[in-house]
Amino acid sequence: MSYRCIVCGKKSISGNTISHSNKASKRIFRPNLQSLNIILDGKKTREYVCTSCIKSNKVKKAI
């Protein structure tokens, strides 16, 4: 699974997780993607879309 929204292009970013002793280690922040049946270029496809695009109606759901 590619962690990328098909609509807005939101993807994973890297950062640090900070422990109690203030030690930093690398981690990945992943977007909240949902698998959804959408209409893309007039065809019904199953793609991964982020929840912010679903909430703001940037995507047309296929029934």
Protein Blocks (a to p, Z undefined) as FASTA:
>chain_A
ZZddfklopacdddddddfkopacddddddddddddddeehiacdddddfklmmnopacc
dZZ
